[in-house]
């Protein structure tokens, strides 16, 4: 079977993980790189052996005629890029945040559906190997038939001081919504992947660093349709004690009717049944790429589903539910109320 022809738009900080992963997916050939900054596009193309460079993605679409595009640009650009791709019959994998507003995201998804193209959100946290393994353990009922609670605590420590975020992603400083829109959305999706649909949310959001525009601290409480409870306790200001806090991004405690699963920041998973000792659970994970190589797993899933015509786990349609939970979180914090979805 012929390789899928792909193009990528964006050569910023996070795009490096996309390009490196595409090189290892044998069913795909990256035909061109596009970025408004030609120097950045050329450097990325040179690094990853891509022969063509563009600063105009429309010209790239028309000349290369790819099977799909990987959109790795800031959220305000996503709607127009995805529309142009859809109008040309080009399938889309698009980074999150999907769009600045829920309404824009809904328009993007509707346009893709009307154009008859496949669209997936590059929501990679659920593809981190520890979350895939925890899902297996839950489904195998290793901690009981009933799921009681999921608690994730994260301290990223990259957002304190007057120079917060400037080293890697400086635009974070000016975003009117930050912690939930940029980071928390990963965990909304991951929590629902593990425990099912979220029914109610309660949130308290704060800004700890006065030099930024958006919130950088949050305590979220979710109630799932199966009556389990989820807690996400996170901020980007205070620091973790881990040598590599960006590996798992925090610690996870998952409790059920017969015991608990724990995720540590070095990727270790343990199981402790009621009345028993904590025992390490053996599984495969490696320090490669980003977050346990989750970009590779995400992109391989996209390719597999595209070739086999099977549903994406994080299709545009499915991801709108994640964004509706996101909006409920901001509403809950504004009103100091529990919001029912």
Short mmCIF file of the C-alpha atoms (twelve columns), coordinates in Angstrom:
data_MODEL
# 
_entry.id   MODEL 
# 
loop_
_atom_site.group_PDB 
_atom_site.id 
_atom_site.type_symbol 
_atom_site.label_atom_id 
_atom_site.label_alt_id 
_atom_site.label_comp_id 
_atom_site.label_asym_id 
_atom_site.label_seq_id 
_atom_site.Cartn_x 
_atom_site.Cartn_y 
_atom_site.Cartn_z 
_atom_site.pdbx_PDB_model_num 
ATOM 1   C CA . UNK A 1   0.000   0.000  0.000  1 
ATOM 2   C CA . UNK A 2   1.312   3.450  -0.925 1 
ATOM 3   C CA . UNK A 3   2.475   5.761  1.831  1 
ATOM 4   C CA . UNK A 4   0.187   8.567  2.947  1 
ATOM 5   C CA . UNK A 5   1.416   11.968 1.774  1 
ATOM 6   C CA . UNK A 6   1.461   14.478 4.619  1 
ATOM 7   C CA . UNK A 7   2.344   18.115 5.195  1 
ATOM 8   C CA . UNK A 8   2.929   19.909 8.491  1 
ATOM 9   C CA . UNK A 9   2.121   23.505 9.372  1 
ATOM 10  C CA . UNK A 10  4.079   24.981 12.260 1 
ATOM 11  C CA . UNK A 11  7.720   24.872 13.364 1 
ATOM 12  C CA . UNK A 12  7.455   26.128 16.928 1 
ATOM 13  C CA . UNK A 13  8.618   24.552 20.178 1 
ATOM 14  C CA . UNK A 14  6.221   21.602 20.380 1 
ATOM 15  C CA . UNK A 15  6.354   20.726 16.688 1 
ATOM 16  C CA . UNK A 16  9.718   18.989 17.211 1 
ATOM 17  C CA . UNK A 17  7.910   16.083 18.873 1 
ATOM 18  C CA . UNK A 18  5.503   15.736 15.945 1 
ATOM 19  C CA . UNK A 19  8.222   15.695 13.285 1 
ATOM 20  C CA . UNK A 20  10.382  13.222 15.180 1 
ATOM 21  C CA . UNK A 21  7.416   10.876 15.598 1 
ATOM 22  C CA . UNK A 22  6.399   11.067 11.914 1 
ATOM 23  C CA . UNK A 23  9.895   9.906  10.930 1 
ATOM 24  C CA . UNK A 24  9.231   6.631  12.760 1 
ATOM 25  C CA . UNK A 25  5.813   5.974  11.208 1 
ATOM 26  C CA . UNK A 26  6.563   3.993  8.084  1 
ATOM 27  C CA . UNK A 27  3.149   4.481  6.476  1 
ATOM 28  C CA . UNK A 28  3.683   8.252  6.164  1 
ATOM 29  C CA . UNK A 29  5.952   10.527 4.127  1 
ATOM 30  C CA . UNK A 30  6.202   14.182 5.154  1 
ATOM 31  C CA . UNK A 31  6.275   16.088 1.858  1 
ATOM 32  C CA . UNK A 32  6.577   19.679 3.095  1 
ATOM 33  C CA . UNK A 33  6.941   21.961 6.109  1 
ATOM 34  C CA . UNK A 34  5.174   25.330 6.355  1 
ATOM 35  C CA . UNK A 35  5.700   28.209 8.765  1 
ATOM 36  C CA . UNK A 36  5.346   31.981 8.498  1 
ATOM 37  C CA . UNK A 37  9.002   32.132 9.564  1 
ATOM 38  C CA . UNK A 38  10.819  30.591 6.586  1 
ATOM 39  C CA . UNK A 39  14.003  30.161 8.586  1 
ATOM 40  C CA . UNK A 40  12.242  28.053 11.196 1 
ATOM 41  C CA . UNK A 41  10.521  25.989 8.511  1 
ATOM 42  C CA . UNK A 42  13.814  25.399 6.711  1 
ATOM 43  C CA . UNK A 43  15.619  24.415 9.900  1 
ATOM 44  C CA . UNK A 44  12.900  21.894 10.767 1 
ATOM 45  C CA . UNK A 45  12.868  20.524 7.230  1 
ATOM 46  C CA . UNK A 46  16.652  20.140 7.228  1 
ATOM 47  C CA . UNK A 47  16.611  18.404 10.593 1 
ATOM 48  C CA . UNK A 48  14.021  15.850 9.513  1 
ATOM 49  C CA . UNK A 49  14.922  15.364 5.864  1 
ATOM 50  C CA . UNK A 50  11.947  17.134 4.298  1 
ATOM 51  C CA . UNK A 51  12.645  18.600 0.860  1 
ATOM 52  C CA . UNK A 52  10.005  21.310 0.469  1 
ATOM 53  C CA . UNK A 53  9.426   24.444 2.543  1 
ATOM 54  C CA . UNK A 54  6.566   26.947 2.363  1 
ATOM 55  C CA . UNK A 55  5.402   30.096 4.097  1 
ATOM 56  C CA . UNK A 56  1.924   29.951 2.460  1 
ATOM 57  C CA . UNK A 57  -0.037  26.867 3.463  1 
ATOM 58  C CA . UNK A 58  -2.647  27.397 0.740  1 
ATOM 59  C CA . UNK A 59  0.037   27.209 -1.944 1 
ATOM 60  C CA . UNK A 60  1.432   24.134 -0.207 1 
ATOM 61  C CA . UNK A 61  -1.988  22.440 -0.243 1 
ATOM 62  C CA . UNK A 62  -2.501  23.218 -3.925 1 
ATOM 63  C CA . UNK A 63  0.972   22.146 -5.068 1 
ATOM 64  C CA . UNK A 64  1.616   19.104 -2.875 1 
ATOM 65  C CA . UNK A 65  -1.985  17.789 -2.738 1 
ATOM 66  C CA . UNK A 66  -1.423  15.845 0.501  1 
ATOM 67  C CA . UNK A 67  -3.618  13.138 1.967  1 
ATOM 68  C CA . UNK A 68  -3.562  14.860 5.346  1 
ATOM 69  C CA . UNK A 69  -2.179  17.869 7.192  1 
ATOM 70  C CA . UNK A 70  -0.765  18.051 10.710 1 
ATOM 71  C CA . UNK A 71  -1.701  21.465 12.164 1 
ATOM 72  C CA . UNK A 72  0.827   22.491 14.847 1 
ATOM 73  C CA . UNK A 73  0.113   26.236 15.015 1 
ATOM 74  C CA . UNK A 74  -1.399  28.499 17.729 1 
ATOM 75  C CA . UNK A 75  -5.153  27.989 18.359 1 
ATOM 76  C CA . UNK A 76  -6.412  31.225 16.712 1 
ATOM 77  C CA . UNK A 77  -5.125  29.959 13.339 1 
ATOM 78  C CA . UNK A 78  -6.756  26.521 13.475 1 
ATOM 79  C CA . UNK A 79  -10.219 27.322 12.152 1 
ATOM 80  C CA . UNK A 80  -9.081  28.908 8.893  1 
ATOM 81  C CA . UNK A 81  -6.357  26.336 8.218  1 
ATOM 82  C CA . UNK A 82  -8.716  23.416 8.846  1 
ATOM 83  C CA . UNK A 83  -11.384 25.002 6.646  1 
ATOM 84  C CA . UNK A 84  -8.938  25.411 3.776  1 
ATOM 85  C CA . UNK A 85  -7.830  21.792 4.164  1 
ATOM 86  C CA . UNK A 86  -11.392 20.484 4.329  1 
ATOM 87  C CA . UNK A 87  -12.387 22.440 1.220  1 
ATOM 88  C CA . UNK A 88  -9.611  20.602 -0.645 1 
ATOM 89  C CA . UNK A 89  -10.550 17.161 0.703  1 
ATOM 90  C CA . UNK A 90  -7.469  16.961 2.952  1 
ATOM 91  C CA . UNK A 91  -7.814  15.038 6.225  1 
ATOM 92  C CA . UNK A 92  -6.717  16.834 9.410  1 
ATOM 93  C CA . UNK A 93  -4.936  16.085 12.654 1 
ATOM 94  C CA . UNK A 94  -4.934  19.305 14.704 1 
ATOM 95  C CA . UNK A 95  -3.163  20.216 17.922 1 
ATOM 96  C CA . UNK A 96  -5.069  21.308 20.985 1 
ATOM 97  C CA . UNK A 97  -6.351  23.752 22.141 1 
ATOM 98  C CA . UNK A 98  -8.653  23.159 19.180 1 
ATOM 99  C CA . UNK A 99  -9.911  26.765 19.012 1 
ATOM 100 C CA . UNK A 100 -10.141 29.847 21.229 1 
ATOM 101 C CA . UNK A 101 -13.886 29.298 21.792 1 
ATOM 102 C CA . UNK A 102 -16.315 26.401 21.858 1 
ATOM 103 C CA . UNK A 103 -18.319 28.056 19.092 1 
ATOM 104 C CA . UNK A 104 -15.298 28.171 16.779 1 
ATOM 105 C CA . UNK A 105 -14.518 24.535 17.536 1 
ATOM 106 C CA . UNK A 106 -18.093 23.539 16.751 1 
ATOM 107 C CA . UNK A 107 -17.876 25.399 13.428 1 
ATOM 108 C CA . UNK A 108 -14.600 23.632 12.577 1 
ATOM 109 C CA . UNK A 109 -16.044 20.201 13.307 1 
ATOM 110 C CA . UNK A 110 -19.248 20.906 11.397 1 
ATOM 111 C CA . UNK A 111 -17.311 22.112 8.348  1 
ATOM 112 C CA . UNK A 112 -15.118 19.000 8.367  1 
ATOM 113 C CA . UNK A 113 -18.198 16.799 8.553  1 
ATOM 114 C CA . UNK A 114 -19.912 18.651 5.696  1 
ATOM 115 C CA . UNK A 115 -16.770 18.443 3.567  1 
ATOM 116 C CA . UNK A 116 -16.528 14.694 4.181  1 
ATOM 117 C CA . UNK A 117 -12.993 14.704 5.571  1 
ATOM 118 C CA . UNK A 118 -11.649 12.939 8.691  1 
ATOM 119 C CA . UNK A 119 -10.581 15.169 11.581 1 
ATOM 120 C CA . UNK A 120 -8.762  14.187 14.776 1 
ATOM 121 C CA . UNK A 121 -7.522  16.306 17.681 1 
ATOM 122 C CA . UNK A 122 -3.884  15.666 18.661 1 
ATOM 123 C CA . UNK A 123 -4.911  15.024 22.279 1 
ATOM 124 C CA . UNK A 124 -1.888  13.030 23.369 1 
ATOM 125 C CA . UNK A 125 -2.134  12.654 27.164 1 
ATOM 126 C CA . UNK A 126 -4.562  9.730  26.948 1 
ATOM 127 C CA . UNK A 127 -1.919  8.021  24.789 1 
ATOM 128 C CA . UNK A 128 0.765   8.274  27.466 1 
ATOM 129 C CA . UNK A 129 1.722   4.665  28.288 1 
ATOM 130 C CA . UNK A 130 0.864   4.901  32.003 1 
ATOM 131 C CA . UNK A 131 -2.669  6.127  31.252 1 
ATOM 132 C CA . UNK A 132 -3.160  3.316  28.708 1 
ATOM 133 C CA . UNK A 133 -1.945  0.829  31.323 1 
ATOM 134 C CA . UNK A 134 -4.158  2.242  34.083 1 
ATOM 135 C CA . UNK A 135 -7.128  1.970  31.717 1 
ATOM 136 C CA . UNK A 136 -6.330  -1.726 31.149 1 
ATOM 137 C CA . UNK A 137 -6.107  -2.334 34.896 1 
ATOM 138 C CA . UNK A 138 -9.454  -0.602 35.494 1 
ATOM 139 C CA . UNK A 139 -11.114 -2.583 32.702 1 
ATOM 140 C CA . UNK A 140 -9.641  -5.816 34.092 1 
ATOM 141 C CA . UNK A 141 -11.200 -4.885 37.454 1 
ATOM 142 C CA . UNK A 142 -7.840  -5.263 39.172 1 
ATOM 143 C CA . UNK A 143 -8.981  -2.860 41.899 1 
ATOM 144 C CA . UNK A 144 -12.588 -4.004 41.956 1 
ATOM 145 C CA . UNK A 145 -15.782 -3.756 39.977 1 
ATOM 146 C CA . UNK A 146 -16.606 -0.272 41.285 1 
ATOM 147 C CA . UNK A 147 -14.445 2.765  40.602 1 
ATOM 148 C CA . UNK A 148 -14.445 5.121  43.585 1 
ATOM 149 C CA . UNK A 149 -12.142 8.039  42.779 1 
ATOM 150 C CA . UNK A 150 -9.365  9.418  40.582 1 
ATOM 151 C CA . UNK A 151 -7.031  12.058 42.046 1 
ATOM 152 C CA . UNK A 152 -4.269  13.720 40.044 1 
ATOM 153 C CA . UNK A 153 -1.886  16.249 41.580 1 
ATOM 154 C CA . UNK A 154 0.426   18.329 39.407 1 
ATOM 155 C CA . UNK A 155 2.981   21.030 40.185 1 
ATOM 156 C CA . UNK A 156 4.717   22.118 36.994 1 
ATOM 157 C CA . UNK A 157 6.902   24.919 38.392 1 
ATOM 158 C CA . UNK A 158 7.431   26.606 35.007 1 
ATOM 159 C CA . UNK A 159 5.301   29.674 35.693 1 
ATOM 160 C CA . UNK A 160 6.793   31.546 38.633 1 
ATOM 161 C CA . UNK A 161 8.785   34.794 38.514 1 
ATOM 162 C CA . UNK A 162 8.828   37.764 36.186 1 
ATOM 163 C CA . UNK A 163 10.225  35.701 33.284 1 
ATOM 164 C CA . UNK A 164 7.564   32.986 33.472 1 
ATOM 165 C CA . UNK A 165 7.193   30.876 30.305 1 
ATOM 166 C CA . UNK A 166 9.552   33.057 28.234 1 
ATOM 167 C CA . UNK A 167 12.089  30.295 27.737 1 
ATOM 168 C CA . UNK A 168 9.785   27.840 25.988 1 
ATOM 169 C CA . UNK A 169 6.281   29.152 25.251 1 
ATOM 170 C CA . UNK A 170 6.191   32.920 25.885 1 
ATOM 171 C CA . UNK A 171 2.667   33.360 24.524 1 
ATOM 172 C CA . UNK A 172 1.405   31.608 27.675 1 
ATOM 173 C CA . UNK A 173 1.926   34.899 29.541 1 
ATOM 174 C CA . UNK A 174 -0.722  36.756 27.553 1 
ATOM 175 C CA . UNK A 175 -3.378  34.045 27.239 1 
ATOM 176 C CA . UNK A 176 -6.601  35.161 29.009 1 
ATOM 177 C CA . UNK A 177 -7.253  31.499 29.837 1 
ATOM 178 C CA . UNK A 178 -4.234  29.376 30.687 1 
ATOM 179 C CA . UNK A 179 -4.281  26.468 33.134 1 
ATOM 180 C CA . UNK A 180 -7.531  24.823 32.076 1 
ATOM 181 C CA . UNK A 181 -7.491  25.869 28.416 1 
ATOM 182 C CA . UNK A 182 -3.884  24.825 27.819 1 
ATOM 183 C CA . UNK A 183 -3.184  22.090 30.406 1 
ATOM 184 C CA . UNK A 184 -6.368  21.046 32.177 1 
ATOM 185 C CA . UNK A 185 -8.068  20.086 28.936 1 
ATOM 186 C CA . UNK A 186 -5.591  17.183 28.689 1 
ATOM 187 C CA . UNK A 187 -6.858  15.840 31.985 1 
ATOM 188 C CA . UNK A 188 -10.531 16.374 31.221 1 
ATOM 189 C CA . UNK A 189 -10.000 14.057 28.266 1 
ATOM 190 C CA . UNK A 190 -7.831  11.607 30.233 1 
ATOM 191 C CA . UNK A 191 -10.284 11.426 33.149 1 
ATOM 192 C CA . UNK A 192 -13.132 10.660 30.752 1 
ATOM 193 C CA . UNK A 193 -10.981 8.079  28.951 1 
ATOM 194 C CA . UNK A 194 -10.438 6.318  32.284 1 
ATOM 195 C CA . UNK A 195 -13.778 6.794  34.048 1 
ATOM 196 C CA . UNK A 196 -16.391 7.684  31.433 1 
ATOM 197 C CA . UNK A 197 -18.526 10.787 30.889 1 
ATOM 198 C CA . UNK A 198 -18.376 13.660 33.372 1 
ATOM 199 C CA . UNK A 199 -21.783 14.609 34.771 1 
ATOM 200 C CA . UNK A 200 -21.003 17.503 37.152 1 
ATOM 201 C CA . UNK A 201 -18.074 19.852 37.781 1 
ATOM 202 C CA . UNK A 202 -17.038 22.226 40.537 1 
ATOM 203 C CA . UNK A 203 -13.975 24.441 40.118 1 
ATOM 204 C CA . UNK A 204 -11.939 27.045 41.938 1 
ATOM 205 C CA . UNK A 205 -9.449  28.830 39.687 1 
ATOM 206 C CA . UNK A 206 -6.834  31.409 40.716 1 
ATOM 207 C CA . UNK A 207 -3.909  33.408 39.371 1 
ATOM 208 C CA . UNK A 208 -0.782  33.023 41.507 1 
ATOM 209 C CA . UNK A 209 1.696   34.873 39.283 1 
ATOM 210 C CA . UNK A 210 0.652   38.521 38.800 1 
ATOM 211 C CA . UNK A 211 2.715   38.966 35.602 1 
ATOM 212 C CA . UNK A 212 0.483   36.672 33.511 1 
ATOM 213 C CA . UNK A 213 -3.012  37.238 32.166 1 
ATOM 214 C CA . UNK A 214 -4.794  33.933 32.801 1 
ATOM 215 C CA . UNK A 215 -5.292  31.503 35.666 1 
ATOM 216 C CA . UNK A 216 -2.389  29.275 36.711 1 
ATOM 217 C CA . UNK A 217 -3.916  27.396 39.654 1 
ATOM 218 C CA . UNK A 218 -6.983  25.201 39.887 1 
ATOM 219 C CA . UNK A 219 -8.834  22.698 42.038 1 
ATOM 220 C CA . UNK A 220 -11.419 20.744 40.049 1 
ATOM 221 C CA . UNK A 221 -13.919 18.192 41.297 1 
ATOM 222 C CA . UNK A 222 -15.706 15.979 38.777 1 
ATOM 223 C CA . UNK A 223 -18.650 13.661 39.268 1 
ATOM 224 C CA . UNK A 224 -18.834 10.945 36.626 1 
ATOM 225 C CA . UNK A 225 -21.990 9.301  35.335 1 
ATOM 226 C CA . UNK A 226 -20.924 6.085  37.105 1 
ATOM 227 C CA . UNK A 227 -20.852 8.092  40.396 1 
ATOM 228 C CA . UNK A 228 -17.064 7.981  40.734 1 
ATOM 229 C CA . UNK A 229 -15.385 11.224 41.828 1 
ATOM 230 C CA . UNK A 230 -12.421 12.891 40.124 1 
ATOM 231 C CA . UNK A 231 -10.107 15.510 41.625 1 
ATOM 232 C CA . UNK A 232 -7.537  17.515 39.665 1 
ATOM 233 C CA . UNK A 233 -5.283  19.625 41.903 1 
ATOM 234 C CA . UNK A 234 -2.771  21.577 39.828 1 
ATOM 235 C CA . UNK A 235 -0.806  24.742 39.371 1 
ATOM 236 C CA . UNK A 236 1.976   25.866 37.081 1 
ATOM 237 C CA . UNK A 237 3.603   28.049 39.763 1 
ATOM 238 C CA . UNK A 238 4.851   25.747 42.533 1 
ATOM 239 C CA . UNK A 239 7.484   23.138 41.826 1 
ATOM 240 C CA . UNK A 240 7.555   19.354 41.807 1 
ATOM 241 C CA . UNK A 241 10.282  17.390 43.606 1 
ATOM 242 C CA . UNK A 242 10.758  15.202 40.512 1 
ATOM 243 C CA . UNK A 243 13.884  15.395 38.364 1 
ATOM 244 C CA . UNK A 244 11.655  15.325 35.267 1 
ATOM 245 C CA . UNK A 245 8.245   16.756 36.137 1 
ATOM 246 C CA . UNK A 246 7.283   16.783 32.443 1 
ATOM 247 C CA . UNK A 247 7.430   12.977 32.217 1 
ATOM 248 C CA . UNK A 248 4.105   12.133 33.907 1 
ATOM 249 C CA . UNK A 249 3.245   15.757 34.895 1 
ATOM 250 C CA . UNK A 250 2.260   14.584 38.356 1 
ATOM 251 C CA . UNK A 251 1.068   11.738 40.553 1 
ATOM 252 C CA . UNK A 252 -2.137  9.759  40.142 1 
ATOM 253 C CA . UNK A 253 -4.183  7.814  42.686 1 
ATOM 254 C CA . UNK A 254 -7.014  5.660  41.319 1 
ATOM 255 C CA . UNK A 255 -9.168  3.937  43.943 1 
ATOM 256 C CA . UNK A 256 -11.734 1.170  43.549 1 
ATOM 257 C CA . UNK A 257 -13.829 -1.167 45.662 1 
ATOM 258 C CA . UNK A 258 -10.923 -3.593 46.177 1 
ATOM 259 C CA . UNK A 259 -7.812  -1.406 46.195 1 
ATOM 260 C CA . UNK A 260 -5.787  1.334  44.532 1 
ATOM 261 C CA . UNK A 261 -3.497  2.059  41.589 1 
ATOM 262 C CA . UNK A 262 -0.730  4.629  42.026 1 
ATOM 263 C CA . UNK A 263 1.284   6.403  39.339 1 
ATOM 264 C CA . UNK A 264 4.581   7.972  40.405 1 
ATOM 265 C CA . UNK A 265 6.445   10.749 38.602 1 
ATOM 266 C CA . UNK A 266 9.096   8.386  37.273 1 
ATOM 267 C CA . UNK A 267 6.374   6.393  35.486 1 
ATOM 268 C CA . UNK A 268 6.173   3.557  38.013 1 
ATOM 269 C CA . UNK A 269 2.725   2.041  38.586 1 
ATOM 270 C CA . UNK A 270 1.835   0.112  41.733 1 
ATOM 271 C CA . UNK A 271 -1.246  -1.827 42.816 1 
ATOM 272 C CA . UNK A 272 -2.303  -2.175 46.434 1 
ATOM 273 C CA . UNK A 273 -5.314  -4.356 47.207 1 
ATOM 274 C CA . UNK A 274 -7.224  -3.760 50.437 1 
ATOM 275 C CA . UNK A 275 -5.347  -5.347 53.319 1 
ATOM 276 C CA . UNK A 276 -2.332  -6.042 51.119 1 
ATOM 277 C CA . UNK A 277 1.056   -4.567 50.350 1 
ATOM 278 C CA . UNK A 278 1.834   -2.113 47.558 1 
ATOM 279 C CA . UNK A 279 3.259   -4.112 44.640 1 
ATOM 280 C CA . UNK A 280 4.986   -2.640 41.580 1 
ATOM 281 C CA . UNK A 281 3.222   -3.390 38.297 1 
ATOM 282 C CA . UNK A 282 5.493   -4.131 35.351 1 
ATOM 283 C CA . UNK A 283 4.710   -2.475 32.009 1 
ATOM 284 C CA . UNK A 284 6.582   -0.796 29.148 1 
ATOM 285 C CA . UNK A 285 7.306   2.943  29.091 1 
ATOM 286 C CA . UNK A 286 10.362  4.860  27.944 1 
ATOM 287 C CA . UNK A 287 11.799  8.352  28.092 1 
ATOM 288 C CA . UNK A 288 11.532  9.169  24.436 1 
ATOM 289 C CA . UNK A 289 10.004  12.170 22.726 1 
ATOM 290 C CA . UNK A 290 7.361   13.838 24.868 1 
ATOM 291 C CA . UNK A 291 5.502   12.265 27.799 1 
ATOM 292 C CA . UNK A 292 6.467   8.644  27.294 1 
ATOM 293 C CA . UNK A 293 6.477   8.996  23.496 1 
ATOM 294 C CA . UNK A 294 2.777   9.855  23.462 1 
ATOM 295 C CA . UNK A 295 3.030   11.932 20.269 1 
ATOM 296 C CA . UNK A 296 4.183   8.840  18.404 1 
ATOM 297 C CA . UNK A 297 1.317   6.756  19.808 1 
ATOM 298 C CA . UNK A 298 -1.203  9.509  19.028 1 
ATOM 299 C CA . UNK A 299 -0.013  9.907  15.452 1 
ATOM 300 C CA . UNK A 300 0.182   6.154  14.857 1 
ATOM 301 C CA . UNK A 301 -3.442  5.908  16.037 1 
ATOM 302 C CA . UNK A 302 -4.419  8.617  13.554 1 
ATOM 303 C CA . UNK A 303 -2.698  6.798  10.688 1 
ATOM 304 C CA . UNK A 304 -4.108  3.396  11.627 1 
ATOM 305 C CA . UNK A 305 -7.665  4.742  11.828 1 
ATOM 306 C CA . UNK A 306 -7.272  6.708  8.604  1 
ATOM 307 C CA . UNK A 307 -6.070  3.658  6.686  1 
ATOM 308 C CA . UNK A 308 -8.593  1.280  8.236  1 
ATOM 309 C CA . UNK A 309 -11.501 3.766  8.186  1 
ATOM 310 C CA . UNK A 310 -12.145 3.222  11.896 1 
ATOM 311 C CA . UNK A 311 -13.164 5.887  14.466 1 
ATOM 312 C CA . UNK A 312 -10.576 8.153  16.045 1 
ATOM 313 C CA . UNK A 313 -10.612 8.104  19.847 1 
ATOM 314 C CA . UNK A 314 -10.266 11.893 19.814 1 
ATOM 315 C CA . UNK A 315 -12.278 12.797 16.729 1 
ATOM 316 C CA . UNK A 316 -13.411 16.376 16.365 1 
ATOM 317 C CA . UNK A 317 -16.968 15.335 17.210 1 
ATOM 318 C CA . UNK A 318 -15.919 13.460 20.356 1 
ATOM 319 C CA . UNK A 319 -13.620 16.259 21.477 1 
ATOM 320 C CA . UNK A 320 -16.431 18.794 21.572 1 
ATOM 321 C CA . UNK A 321 -17.643 17.069 24.735 1 
ATOM 322 C CA . UNK A 322 -14.250 17.742 26.332 1 
ATOM 323 C CA . UNK A 323 -14.567 21.420 25.422 1 
ATOM 324 C CA . UNK A 324 -18.076 21.583 26.886 1 
ATOM 325 C CA . UNK A 325 -16.668 20.306 30.179 1 
ATOM 326 C CA . UNK A 326 -13.939 22.947 29.891 1 
ATOM 327 C CA . UNK A 327 -16.554 25.690 29.530 1 
ATOM 328 C CA . UNK A 328 -18.470 24.308 32.529 1 
ATOM 329 C CA . UNK A 329 -15.267 24.547 34.602 1 
ATOM 330 C CA . UNK A 330 -14.840 28.239 33.832 1 
ATOM 331 C CA . UNK A 331 -18.537 28.825 34.487 1 
ATOM 332 C CA . UNK A 332 -18.331 26.993 37.809 1 
ATOM 333 C CA . UNK A 333 -15.359 29.064 38.930 1 
ATOM 334 C CA . UNK A 334 -17.035 32.325 37.889 1 
ATOM 335 C CA . UNK A 335 -20.282 31.478 39.706 1 
ATOM 336 C CA . UNK A 336 -18.837 29.404 42.588 1 
ATOM 337 C CA . UNK A 337 -21.430 26.759 41.754 1 
ATOM 338 C CA . UNK A 338 -21.632 23.119 40.771 1 
ATOM 339 C CA . UNK A 339 -22.441 22.909 37.067 1 
ATOM 340 C CA . UNK A 340 -24.391 19.953 35.681 1 
ATOM 341 C CA . UNK A 341 -23.646 18.973 32.111 1 
# 
